[in-house]
Structures are given as structure tokens and as C-alpha cells.
Amino acid sequence: MTSRALRNLLSFGNPVVTIFSGSYCSRLYFHQTAVCKVAWQAKSGFKPSKVAVVTKTTRYEFEQQRYLYAGLSEEDLKQLLALKGSSYCGLLERHSIHTQNVTQIVDNLQREGVEVRVVKRGEYNEDTVRWADAIVSAGGDGTMLLVASKVFDKNKPVIGVNTDPERSEGHLCLPVRYTHAFSEALHKLRKGEFRWQWRQRIRMHLEGTGINPTPVDLHEQQLSLEQHNKAHRSSTECQHSTTHNSYTTPHLLPVRGLNEIFIGESLSSRVKYKSFKPHLTLSLHRASYYEISIDDGPWEKQKSSGLSICTGTGSKAWSYNINKLVEQAVEDVLRIGKAKTGLDIPLNQEVIESVTEAYNESLIFSPEENRLFFSVREPIVNRVFSNSRQRGFASKVCVRSRCWDACMVVDGGTSFEFNDGAIASISLHNEDLLKTVILED
């Protein structure tokens, strides 16, 4: 097989590469999904009367609140940041850039006669969502995810503006040029020179025993593992008698996932054991134990490092990095395949790059596609626990927890307890679609 033949085979959508070795035949499937860019051209201009601008908490604000709350002065803050290897001046500069861009957004909206409310992300709530005709997320992808999580009206637009493009990727935001030219973005919205895109989102139902539907918000606090564990306990112990209930029917959780949800013992995943030496403590990783059912199929017991379930929007994010292959791994597999089959598989850099790219692109799908993609991280397989599918597409995923101290985390920002006896049903519904804007760069 020549390099060109292999490249053509991978490049033109042939889903099956068949490898023959004598009477042996095996098939290597490349699920190459073209990411369709389906969106609807606006039939008329969009002219909201009331817009909420939700702003991120900058690192400077976070550190300032953290230390000033403890009674430290601004000079103390400078010294503490220096001890941590952080630059006070640098953080203040990034804060100023963000603030200037927020001011530009607000000024441009007000010049268009729009009533504007500026809301810090820690103060953002359902009342703000109800008041606004549209919501502008002023920050990065994290702020966009937070803003989207509280919007339940699929006809209420959410627009992301990256207020610090040099430090934030902003995949979910408008193209970077509109950060400094927001007036141009408003002009295009007013003239109808844009497209609407409705992104699929995940909804979650909980049922079973020991259910606590009270969420823990991780965004503002940026908690460490230990602090997160304490937050869960402090927020739930005082409500233990009223919030830990048994639900015989599924209870719909009050958030929607735009990127992904993660289930596992990942946020409090270390168990401390005392060794025979009294001065020595060992920290061991605890695997996540659960049962999983795909599309109402049979339940399968699994142990792993956790389970990720994403939308098409999230297929470019954490899910992609969980599943992607690097060229070194592809080269090793091709080398073994060549040795085992005797086929003349070229192992030059061009072929390796082509195969790697084809596989990794197959992991990405459109934000509008009505399907989920699940990934089992580092599954443990033995005579007790199996893993028939480590990854794949699904319409519905059900998970029954057998964990001791687990969480279900939505878009990295909202966490729910998910311990032994709890059952989560994860699915997509059209009423949960998120209305966003596509502007050409």
C-alpha cells in the first residue's frame, strides 16, 4: 500500500480499513464525522431592549477579595502574591484590560438605546435572566458556561465576548476581533447579518436513595479538592434531614450542561491510610464504582477514573483531550500492525500525521447534533468489572452510583452529590436548546 493510497483512503470518508493476514480478516473503523456547520440565517435584525452583561471575576479581584476579607491591606496582597510567584502588576493589568472591554460593551449598548444591567458572575441569578431580552457573557468560556447554565428559555440569546483574548481561548465567544469592535457586532445584529445557532444541552434527572439536589457552585470559590469536599459537607450537613430524600420518580436538576458532565470520585478522590509507621501517611487514589446503561440497554458494572458525557459543543473541549491520540501512539500502532499483517504500511511522518488527524477529527461533532458522546476514563477490566464500550455515541446514558464520596459536575462549575444509591439519567431535549449567535470573522 502506497502512502498516497493510504492517505486517499483516510481522506475521502471510507469508513472501513480492512486488513488481511492470510485467512485472518479484521476491520479498523474510522468514524469520520464531518462537523456540520448548520445554523439559521437571521430573517430580521435583532434589537433587544434590555441586556444583562455578566462579567467574570478576574484573578486580581479573586485574590483581592480573598485577602482583604482576612483583613490584609493592598500592600500585604502585593507581598503575598510575590511569595507565590505571581505578579501584582500583571494581575492588575489584566484586570484593567477586562474592565475596559466591559465598559466598551456597555457604552455601545447604551448608545443603541438598550437598557443595560452589569452583573458580577457571583450575583447572576434567575431574576437577571427573566429581566433580560438577551445576555452578554463578558469573560471567557468559563463565564459563558455559567451564564448558559441558568438560561432555560431556548428563545433567549446568549452572546459571549472574550474580554481578555491574550489569556483566554474563548471558543464559545464571538471572534476575537469583536472584542475591540463590539459596535460592529451590534451593527451586524441590528441588520440581520448573522446566523442563529441552537446548541444542544444536557439535562439530568436524579432518583433513588440519599438524593440531595442542592448544587454546590464552584465558580466563584475556585475550590481546592479539600475545600470542595468541605463545601459539600458544610452545605449539606445542616440540611441533612430535609434534603437527603428518596425519589421514586426522577427529579430534574436545576441546571443544563452545555459542554459536559463528569461523574466520579474525582473531586474528593484521595483516601488516606495510616501505614505501620505512625509518622507516615499514604494517599491512594480511589476508583469510581458505578453501573452504566446506554440507550436503555443492560446495566454493566464498571470501575474507572470517572465518566464524561458531552454534547457536540463539548466535543472540542475536555472530551477531545480525554480521547485524542498523539502521533507517537499512532506510529506505534501502525508499526505493530505492519509487523503483524505483513502489509506495506508506510511509516513516514506524512502518513502518521494523516492518520492521527483523521482519528482526532472523528471525535468532534456539531453542537446541534441530537446525540451525546460518553467516555470512560481509564477503565479497570477484570473478571468482576467489564468495559464493553470505552467511548461512543448515545441518546441516553443512565448511571447508578456505587461510590462513597462522588460528585456529578456540570461544566466544571456546578456540583451535585452522587453517592451509593443515586441514579442519574442524562439526555437531550429540544426545549433545552441554547440560542447563540454566529458572526463571521
C-alpha positions as CSV (number, residue, x, y, z in Angstrom):
1,M,0.0,0.0,0.0
2,T,1.5,3.3,-1.1
3,S,1.4,6.5,1.0
4,R,-1.0,8.1,-1.4
5,A,-3.4,5.1,-1.3
6,L,-3.5,5.2,2.4
7,R,-3.9,8.9,2.5
8,N,-6.8,8.8,0.0
9,L,-8.4,6.0,1.9
10,L,-8.4,8.1,5.1
11,S,-9.2,11.4,3.4
12,F,-12.3,10.6,1.4
13,G,-14.5,9.2,4.1
14,N,-14.1,5.5,3.6
15,P,-15.3,4.3,7.0
16,V,-13.5,0.9,6.9
17,V,-9.9,-0.1,6.6
18,T,-9.8,-3.9,6.1
19,I,-6.6,-5.6,7.0
20,F,-5.9,-9.1,5.7
21,S,-3.4,-11.5,7.0
22,G,-3.8,-14.9,5.4
23,S,-7.3,-16.1,6.3
24,Y,-7.4,-13.6,9.1
25,C,-9.5,-10.5,8.5
26,S,-10.1,-7.6,10.8
27,R,-11.7,-4.3,10.4
28,L,-10.5,-1.0,11.8
29,Y,-13.3,1.5,11.8
30,F,-12.7,5.2,11.4
31,H,-15.9,7.0,12.3
32,Q,-15.2,10.2,10.4
33,T,-17.9,12.7,11.3
34,A,-17.8,15.9,9.4
35,V,-18.6,18.7,11.8
36,C,-21.6,20.2,10.1
37,K,-22.0,24.0,10.5
38,V,-25.8,24.1,10.4
39,A,-27.1,27.5,11.5
40,W,-30.1,29.6,10.5
41,Q,-29.7,32.9,8.8
42,A,-31.5,35.6,10.8
43,K,-34.7,36.6,9.0
44,S,-34.6,40.1,10.6
45,G,-32.4,42.2,12.7
46,F,-32.1,41.6,16.5
47,K,-32.8,44.7,18.6
48,P,-33.1,43.8,22.3
49,S,-34.5,46.4,24.7
50,K,-32.8,45.0,27.8
51,V,-29.5,43.3,28.0
52,A,-27.7,41.8,31.1
53,V,-23.9,41.9,30.9
54,V,-22.5,39.2,33.1
55,T,-18.8,39.8,33.9
56,K,-16.2,37.3,35.1
57,T,-14.3,37.6,38.3
58,T,-10.7,38.4,37.3
59,R,-7.8,36.8,39.1
60,Y,-7.0,40.2,40.7
61,E,-10.5,40.5,42.1
62,F,-10.3,37.0,43.4
63,E,-7.1,37.5,45.2
64,Q,-8.2,40.9,46.5
65,Q,-11.4,39.5,47.9
66,R,-9.6,36.5,49.3
67,Y,-7.0,38.5,51.3
68,L,-9.0,41.7,52.1
69,Y,-11.6,39.5,53.6
70,A,-8.9,38.4,56.0
71,G,-8.2,42.0,56.9
72,L,-5.0,42.3,54.8
73,S,-4.0,45.6,53.1
74,E,-3.3,46.1,49.4
75,E,0.4,46.2,50.3
76,D,0.1,42.8,52.1
77,L,-1.6,41.5,49.0
78,K,1.4,42.5,46.8
79,Q,3.8,40.7,49.1
80,L,1.7,37.6,49.3
81,L,1.4,37.4,45.6
82,A,5.2,37.9,45.2
83,L,5.8,35.0,47.6
84,K,3.5,32.8,45.4
85,G,5.5,33.8,42.3
86,S,2.6,35.9,40.9
87,S,2.9,39.5,39.7
88,Y,0.6,42.0,41.3
89,C,1.2,44.5,38.5
90,G,0.5,41.8,35.9
91,L,-2.8,40.8,37.5
92,L,-3.8,44.4,37.8
93,E,-3.0,45.0,34.1
94,R,-5.2,42.0,33.0
95,H,-8.0,43.3,35.3
96,S,-7.8,46.7,33.7
97,I,-7.9,45.2,30.2
98,H,-11.1,43.2,31.1
99,T,-12.7,46.3,32.7
100,Q,-12.0,48.5,29.7
101,N,-13.6,45.9,27.4
102,V,-16.6,45.6,29.6
103,T,-17.0,49.3,29.6
104,Q,-16.8,49.3,25.8
105,I,-19.6,46.7,25.6
106,V,-21.8,48.7,28.0
107,D,-21.2,52.0,26.3
108,N,-22.0,50.6,22.8
109,L,-25.2,49.0,24.0
110,Q,-26.4,52.2,25.7
111,R,-25.6,54.2,22.6
112,E,-28.1,51.9,20.8
113,G,-30.7,52.8,23.3
114,V,-30.5,49.5,25.2
115,E,-31.2,49.3,28.9
116,V,-28.2,47.6,30.5
117,R,-27.6,45.8,33.8
118,V,-24.0,44.9,34.7
119,V,-23.9,41.8,36.9
120,K,-20.9,40.1,38.5
121,R,-21.0,36.4,38.0
122,G,-21.4,35.8,41.7
123,E,-24.6,37.8,41.7
124,Y,-26.0,36.3,38.5
125,N,-29.3,34.5,39.1
126,E,-32.7,33.6,37.5
127,D,-34.1,37.1,38.2
128,T,-31.4,38.5,35.9
129,V,-32.3,36.0,33.2
130,R,-36.0,36.8,33.4
131,W,-35.4,40.5,33.2
132,A,-33.2,40.5,30.1
133,D,-34.1,40.1,26.4
134,A,-30.5,38.9,25.8
135,I,-27.5,38.1,27.9
136,V,-23.9,39.1,27.1
137,S,-21.2,36.9,28.8
138,A,-18.2,39.2,29.3
139,G,-15.3,37.0,30.1
140,G,-14.1,33.7,28.7
141,D,-15.5,30.2,28.1
142,G,-16.0,29.6,31.9
143,T,-18.2,32.7,32.2
144,M,-20.2,31.6,29.1
145,L,-20.8,28.2,30.6
146,L,-22.0,29.8,33.8
147,V,-24.3,32.2,32.0
148,A,-25.8,29.4,29.8
149,S,-26.4,27.1,32.8
150,K,-29.2,29.4,34.1
151,V,-31.0,30.1,30.8
152,F,-33.9,27.8,30.3
153,D,-35.7,29.7,27.5
154,K,-34.5,28.5,24.2
155,N,-35.5,31.8,22.5
156,K,-33.4,34.0,24.8
157,P,-30.0,34.6,23.1
158,V,-26.7,34.3,24.9
159,I,-23.7,36.1,23.3
160,G,-20.1,35.6,24.5
161,V,-17.5,38.3,24.3
162,N,-13.9,37.4,25.2
163,T,-12.7,40.3,27.3
164,D,-9.1,39.1,27.6
165,P,-8.2,37.3,24.3
166,E,-4.5,37.1,25.1
167,R,-5.1,34.9,28.2
168,S,-8.4,33.2,27.3
169,E,-9.2,31.0,24.3
170,G,-12.8,31.9,24.1
171,H,-14.1,29.0,21.8
172,L,-17.7,29.8,22.8
173,C,-17.3,33.6,22.3
174,L,-17.6,35.8,19.3
175,P,-14.4,36.0,17.1
176,V,-11.7,38.0,18.9
177,R,-11.9,41.0,16.6
178,Y,-15.3,41.9,18.0
179,T,-13.8,42.3,21.5
180,H,-12.4,45.6,20.3
181,A,-15.1,46.3,17.7
182,F,-18.3,45.5,19.6
183,S,-20.1,48.3,17.8
184,E,-19.6,46.4,14.6
185,A,-21.1,43.3,16.1
186,L,-24.1,45.3,17.2
187,H,-24.4,46.8,13.7
188,K,-24.5,43.3,12.2
189,L,-27.0,42.1,14.8
190,R,-29.3,45.1,14.0
191,K,-29.0,44.5,10.2
192,G,-29.6,40.7,10.5
193,E,-26.1,40.0,9.2
194,F,-25.6,36.9,11.4
195,R,-26.8,33.4,12.0
196,W,-28.6,31.8,14.9
197,Q,-27.2,28.6,16.3
198,W,-29.1,26.4,18.7
199,R,-26.7,24.3,20.7
200,Q,-27.8,21.1,22.4
201,R,-27.5,20.9,26.2
202,I,-27.6,18.1,28.7
203,R,-30.4,17.7,31.2
204,M,-30.1,15.5,34.3
205,H,-32.6,13.6,36.4
206,L,-31.8,12.1,39.8
207,E,-33.7,9.4,41.5
208,G,-33.0,6.7,44.1
209,T,-31.9,6.9,47.7
210,G,-29.8,9.5,49.6
211,I,-30.6,12.2,46.9
212,N,-29.6,15.8,47.6
213,P,-30.5,18.0,44.6
214,T,-28.8,21.1,46.2
215,P,-26.0,22.2,44.0
216,V,-22.6,23.5,45.1
217,D,-21.3,26.4,43.0
218,L,-17.6,26.1,42.3
219,H,-17.1,29.1,40.0
220,E,-16.6,31.9,42.4
221,Q,-14.7,30.0,45.1
222,Q,-12.3,28.1,42.7
223,L,-12.1,25.5,45.5
224,S,-9.3,23.0,46.0
225,L,-10.1,19.4,46.4
226,E,-10.1,19.5,50.2
227,Q,-12.2,22.8,50.2
228,H,-14.7,21.3,47.8
229,N,-15.2,18.3,50.0
230,K,-15.7,20.6,53.0
231,A,-18.1,22.8,51.0
232,H,-20.2,19.8,50.1
233,R,-20.4,18.7,53.7
234,S,-21.0,22.2,55.2
235,S,-23.7,22.9,52.6
236,T,-25.5,19.6,53.1
237,E,-25.0,18.6,56.8
238,C,-27.1,21.5,58.0
239,Q,-29.8,20.4,55.6
240,H,-29.4,16.7,56.1
241,S,-32.8,15.9,57.4
242,T,-34.6,17.9,54.7
243,T,-32.6,17.4,51.5
244,H,-31.4,13.8,51.6
245,N,-34.5,12.1,50.3
246,S,-35.6,9.1,48.3
247,Y,-37.1,9.9,45.0
248,T,-39.2,7.2,43.4
249,T,-39.7,9.4,40.3
250,P,-36.9,11.3,38.5
251,H,-36.1,14.7,39.9
252,L,-35.0,17.3,37.3
253,L,-31.9,19.1,38.3
254,P,-31.9,23.0,38.0
255,V,-29.0,23.4,35.6
256,R,-28.2,22.4,32.0
257,G,-24.9,21.3,30.7
258,L,-23.5,23.0,27.6
259,N,-20.1,21.2,27.4
260,E,-20.2,18.1,29.5
261,I,-20.9,16.5,32.8
262,F,-18.4,14.4,34.8
263,I,-19.3,11.6,37.2
264,G,-16.9,10.1,39.6
265,E,-14.8,10.2,42.8
266,S,-12.7,12.9,41.2
267,L,-13.3,15.8,43.5
268,S,-12.5,14.1,46.7
269,S,-10.6,11.1,45.3
270,R,-7.9,10.5,47.8
271,V,-8.2,8.1,50.7
272,K,-5.6,8.4,53.5
273,Y,-4.3,5.2,55.1
274,K,-2.0,5.1,58.0
275,S,1.0,2.9,57.4
276,F,2.8,0.8,60.0
277,K,5.0,3.8,60.7
278,P,2.9,6.3,62.8
279,H,4.6,9.3,61.1
280,L,3.8,8.2,57.6
281,T,0.5,8.7,55.8
282,L,-0.1,7.3,52.3
283,S,-2.6,8.8,49.9
284,L,-4.2,6.3,47.5
285,H,-6.4,7.0,44.5
286,R,-10.0,5.7,44.9
287,A,-11.5,4.4,41.7
288,S,-15.1,5.2,40.8
289,Y,-17.5,2.3,41.1
290,Y,-20.9,2.5,39.3
291,E,-23.2,0.8,36.9
292,I,-24.0,2.2,33.5
293,S,-26.7,1.7,30.9
294,I,-26.5,3.0,27.3
295,D,-29.8,3.8,25.5
296,D,-31.8,1.7,28.0
297,G,-29.6,-1.3,27.4
298,P,-28.4,-3.8,30.0
299,W,-26.6,-2.5,33.1
300,E,-22.8,-3.0,33.3
301,K,-20.7,-2.8,36.4
302,Q,-17.6,-0.6,35.9
303,K,-14.7,0.8,37.8
304,S,-12.8,3.6,36.3
305,S,-11.3,7.1,36.9
306,G,-14.7,8.5,36.1
307,L,-17.2,9.0,33.3
308,S,-17.5,12.0,30.9
309,I,-20.6,12.7,28.9
310,C,-20.5,15.6,26.4
311,T,-22.5,17.5,23.7
312,G,-21.2,18.5,20.3
313,T,-20.2,21.8,21.9
314,G,-18.1,19.9,24.5
315,S,-16.6,17.5,21.9
316,K,-13.9,20.1,21.3
317,A,-13.2,20.5,25.0
318,W,-12.4,18.0,27.7
319,S,-13.8,15.1,25.9
320,Y,-11.5,15.7,23.0
321,N,-8.4,15.8,25.2
322,I,-9.5,12.6,27.0
323,N,-9.8,10.6,23.8
324,K,-7.4,12.2,21.3
325,L,-4.3,10.3,20.1
326,V,-0.8,11.7,19.7
327,E,1.4,10.9,16.8
328,Q,3.7,8.7,18.9
329,A,0.8,6.4,19.8
330,V,-0.4,6.2,16.2
331,E,3.1,5.4,14.9
332,D,3.5,2.6,17.5
333,V,0.1,1.1,16.5
334,L,0.9,1.3,12.7
335,R,4.3,-0.2,13.3
336,I,2.7,-3.2,15.2
337,G,0.1,-3.5,12.5
338,K,2.7,-3.6,9.8
339,A,4.6,-6.3,11.7
340,K,1.6,-8.4,12.4
341,T,0.0,-8.3,9.0
342,G,3.0,-8.0,6.7
343,L,1.3,-5.2,4.8
344,D,3.5,-2.5,3.3
345,I,2.2,0.3,5.6
346,P,4.3,3.4,5.1
347,L,5.5,4.9,8.4
348,N,6.6,8.3,7.2
349,Q,5.6,11.5,9.0
350,E,3.0,12.4,6.4
351,V,1.0,9.2,6.9
352,I,1.3,9.3,10.7
353,E,0.0,12.9,10.8
354,S,-2.8,12.0,8.4
355,V,-4.0,9.0,10.4
356,T,-3.7,11.0,13.7
357,E,-5.7,13.9,12.3
358,A,-8.4,11.6,10.8
359,Y,-8.9,9.8,14.1
360,N,-8.9,13.0,16.2
361,E,-11.4,14.7,13.9
362,S,-13.7,11.8,14.3
363,L,-14.2,12.8,17.9
364,I,-15.7,16.2,17.1
365,F,-19.3,16.6,16.1
366,S,-21.7,19.5,15.6
367,P,-23.1,21.5,18.6
368,E,-26.6,21.0,17.1
369,E,-26.5,17.2,16.7
370,N,-29.0,15.5,18.9
371,R,-26.7,12.9,20.5
372,L,-24.3,12.5,23.4
373,F,-20.7,11.2,23.5
374,F,-19.6,9.3,26.5
375,S,-16.1,8.4,27.6
376,V,-15.0,6.0,30.3
377,R,-11.7,7.2,31.7
378,E,-9.1,4.5,32.4
379,P,-11.5,1.6,32.9
380,I,-10.5,-1.3,35.1
381,V,-11.2,-4.6,33.5
382,N,-11.1,-8.0,35.3
383,R,-13.3,-10.9,36.0
384,V,-15.7,-8.7,38.0
385,F,-15.7,-5.4,36.1
386,S,-16.1,-5.1,32.4
387,N,-16.0,-2.3,29.8
388,S,-17.7,-3.3,26.6
389,R,-17.5,0.2,25.2
390,Q,-15.0,2.7,26.4
391,R,-16.5,5.5,24.3
392,G,-19.3,6.1,21.9
393,F,-22.4,8.0,20.9
394,A,-25.7,7.6,22.7
395,S,-29.1,9.3,23.0
396,K,-29.4,8.5,26.7
397,V,-27.0,7.4,29.5
398,C,-28.1,6.1,32.9
399,V,-25.6,5.8,35.8
400,R,-26.2,4.1,39.1
401,S,-23.7,5.2,41.7
402,R,-21.8,2.7,43.9
403,C,-19.4,5.4,45.1
404,W,-18.7,6.6,48.6
405,D,-17.8,10.3,48.1
406,A,-18.6,11.1,44.5
407,C,-19.9,14.1,42.6
408,M,-21.6,14.9,39.3
409,V,-20.1,18.1,38.0
410,V,-21.7,20.1,35.3
411,D,-19.5,22.2,33.0
412,G,-16.8,22.2,35.7
413,G,-18.8,24.7,37.7
414,T,-21.8,23.2,39.5
415,S,-21.5,20.0,41.6
416,F,-24.1,17.6,42.9
417,E,-23.6,14.8,45.4
418,F,-23.7,11.4,43.7
419,N,-23.2,8.6,46.1
420,D,-24.3,5.0,46.6
421,G,-28.0,4.5,45.6
422,A,-28.3,7.6,43.4
423,I,-29.3,7.1,39.8
424,A,-28.7,9.8,37.1
425,S,-30.4,9.8,33.7
426,I,-28.6,12.0,31.2
427,S,-30.4,13.0,28.0
428,L,-31.1,15.8,25.4
429,H,-34.3,17.6,24.8
430,N,-35.2,20.2,22.2
431,E,-36.7,22.6,24.9
432,D,-33.2,22.8,26.4
433,L,-31.5,24.2,23.3
434,L,-29.3,27.3,23.8
435,K,-29.7,30.2,21.3
436,T,-26.4,31.6,20.3
437,V,-25.0,33.9,17.6
438,I,-22.6,33.2,14.8
439,L,-20.8,36.2,13.3
440,E,-18.2,35.8,10.6
441,D,-14.7,36.9,11.5
